[in-house]
Amino acid sequence: MQVVNTRSRTSLPQRPASTLAVLTGVNAFNYLDRFITAPVLPLIIASLHLSDAQAGSLQTVFILVYSLACPASGWLGDRSKRLHIAAAGVAVWSLATFASGLAASFAWLALARAVVGIGEASYTVVTPSLLADHYPPDRRGRALSIFYAAMPVGIALGYVLGGQIGARFGWRPAFFVAGGPGLALALALLLLREPPRGRFDEKSRPATTLRETIAALRQRPSFFFNMAGQTIFTFAMGGLGTWMPTYFVRERGLGVGAAGTIFGALLLVAGFLGTIVGGQAGDRLARRFPGAHFSFSGWALIASLPFTLAAVLSPAPSLFWPAMFVTQLLLFVNLGPLNAALVNVLPPDLRARGVGLHTTTIHLLGDALSPFLIGVVSDSLGLRIPVLVTGLLLPLAGLVLLIGRRQLVADLSARSS
């Protein structure tokens, strides 16, 4: 009897692995462009004569616009071709990143970063929905962990490239290099094929109005626990991600190149390992314990406390660099499990809008505020106190997730019944 290889009948642009690979690669550049500002921030401050509050507000402006654009992207994502939306977003953010390097004033640079936010929102909101339609629920944690592993890779590349290019050539060329590949990345997305919407999920009546959408989300309380925990997590992570290279320059006496490179290298290894391990472990635990995506992430965040204290307060490199590595590892193990928990409790017709509302909230109340607030406090008290307080919020996020574990179990049970 002849064995038919069904895999060979599926064209490359249709295969889940192809889509996952392209989306993951583009996601790396998403975070590279988002964090390219952080390692060159001391140079921007000196060049444009900014206060710390103004410097921190550059990330705040980006996140505010990004957050406000997410609901519109989610609404479009539930009604039109998601790959077209994603490709347009990539082109927009890349051109705006390139334009950031041309900025002659604070206002120009802030405007360019705001446009980056519009482009990145168009991409970020629709991609979890795309992957959910390529992978069944029991494999989504692993697929999403691979996709989000691009986050530490992209951030690390942003720190390393920004630090090295900034130290040698100034801050403007760093933006030119980061924004350059955008049109090629957008074209790569257009070569993929849109998967059937909701192919692995039970059909449900679509929520068409805003009232129906909110009502459908309220029936899933774990969605709000997830959102609350990730808001606190994002507040801390966004603030620390923006200011830690500058912290090491000021408080530890490192050069711009060394601070960006070392911090970026640690983040690359810890973030990549943490994201992959977190996705694998979360899925395996969830097969035995339905609420494991929350409990695993919650305990990891609580466990980060002593390492965060050592990373910020210890004066010895032999202590603060290893502690920083462990803290980053414990942060990134959450990405796959928490995003899998999010998409698993949402019906297919609501995913893009649900992810859009979730993304808007965690960023609007999270890292839209923290970089600016850290800068404001730093102008008066220095960087150490606001950086330390921000890091101490991480266990609070873990506690919220542990409290919401039972709601996650109930919501998953309702989806499968």
Rosetta blueprint (number, residue, H / E / L):
1 M L
2 Q L
3 V L
4 V L
5 N L
6 T H
7 R H
8 S H
9 R H
10 T L
11 S L
12 L H
13 P H
14 Q H
15 R L
16 P H
17 A H
18 S H
19 T H
20 L H
21 A H
22 V H
23 L H
24 T H
25 G H
26 V H
27 N H
28 A H
29 F H
30 N H
31 Y H
32 L H
33 D H
34 R H
35 F H
36 I L
37 T L
38 A L
39 P L
40 V L
41 L H
42 P H
43 L H
44 I H
45 I H
46 A H
47 S H
48 L H
49 H L
50 L L
51 S L
52 D H
53 A H
54 Q H
55 A H
56 G H
57 S H
58 L H
59 Q H
60 T H
61 V H
62 F H
63 I H
64 L H
65 V H
66 Y H
67 S H
68 L H
69 A H
70 C H
71 P H
72 A H
73 S H
74 G H
75 W H
76 L H
77 G H
78 D L
79 R L
80 S L
81 K L
82 R H
83 L H
84 H H
85 I H
86 A H
87 A H
88 A H
89 G H
90 V H
91 A H
92 V H
93 W H
94 S H
95 L H
96 A H
97 T H
98 F H
99 A H
100 S H
101 G L
102 L L
103 A L
104 A L
105 S L
106 F H
107 A H
108 W H
109 L H
110 A H
111 L H
112 A H
113 R H
114 A H
115 V H
116 V H
117 G H
118 I H
119 G H
120 E H
121 A H
122 S H
123 Y H
124 T H
125 V L
126 V L
127 T H
128 P H
129 S H
130 L H
131 L H
132 A H
133 D L
134 H L
135 Y L
136 P L
137 P H
138 D H
139 R H
140 R H
141 G H
142 R H
143 A H
144 L H
145 S H
146 I H
147 F H
148 Y H
149 A H
150 A H
151 M H
152 P H
153 V H
154 G H
155 I H
156 A H
157 L H
158 G H
159 Y H
160 V H
161 L H
162 G H
163 G H
164 Q H
165 I H
166 G H
167 A H
168 R H
169 F H
170 G L
171 W H
172 R H
173 P H
174 A H
175 F H
176 F H
177 V H
178 A H
179 G H
180 G L
181 P L
182 G H
183 L H
184 A H
185 L H
186 A H
187 L H
188 A H
189 L H
190 L H
191 L L
192 L L
193 R L
194 E L
195 P L
196 P L
197 R L
198 G L
199 R L
200 F L
201 D L
202 E L
203 K L
204 S L
205 R L
206 P L
207 A L
208 T L
209 T L
210 L H
211 R H
212 E H
213 T H
214 I H
215 A H
216 A H
217 L H
218 R H
219 Q L
220 R L
221 P H
222 S H
223 F H
224 F H
225 F H
226 N H
227 M H
228 A H
229 G H
230 Q H
231 T H
232 I H
233 F H
234 T H
235 F H
236 A H
237 M H
238 G H
239 G H
240 L H
241 G H
242 T H
243 W H
244 M H
245 P H
246 T H
247 Y H
248 F H
249 V H
250 R H
251 E H
252 R L
253 G L
254 L L
255 G L
256 V H
257 G H
258 A H
259 A H
260 G H
261 T H
262 I H
263 F H
264 G H
265 A H
266 L H
267 L H
268 L H
269 V H
270 A H
271 G H
272 F H
273 L H
274 G H
275 T H
276 I H
277 V H
278 G H
279 G H
280 Q H
281 A H
282 G H
283 D H
284 R H
285 L H
286 A H
287 R H
288 R H
289 F L
290 P L
291 G L
292 A H
293 H H
294 F H
295 S H
296 F H
297 S H
298 G H
299 W H
300 A H
301 L H
302 I H
303 A H
304 S L
305 L H
306 P H
307 F H
308 T H
309 L H
310 A H
311 A H
312 V H
313 L H
314 S L
315 P L
316 A L
317 P H
318 S H
319 L H
320 F H
321 W H
322 P H
323 A H
324 M H
325 F H
326 V H
327 T H
328 Q H
329 L H
330 L H
331 L H
332 F H
333 V L
334 N L
335 L H
336 G H
337 P H
338 L H
339 N H
340 A H
341 A H
342 L H
343 V H
344 N H
345 V L
346 L L
347 P L
348 P H
349 D H
350 L H
351 R H
352 A H
353 R H
354 G H
355 V H
356 G H
357 L H
358 H H
359 T H
360 T H
361 T H
362 I H
363 H H
364 L H
365 L L
366 G L
367 D L
368 A L
369 L L
370 S H
371 P H
372 F H
373 L H
374 I H
375 G H
376 V H
377 V H
378 S H
379 D H
380 S H
381 L H
382 G L
383 L L
384 R H
385 I H
386 P H
387 V H
388 L H
389 V H
390 T H
391 G H
392 L L
393 L L
394 L H
395 P H
396 L H
397 A H
398 G H
399 L H
400 V H
401 L H
402 L H
403 I H
404 G L
405 R H
406 R H
407 Q H
408 L H
409 V H
410 A H
411 D H
412 L H
413 S H
414 A H
415 R H
416 S H
417 S L
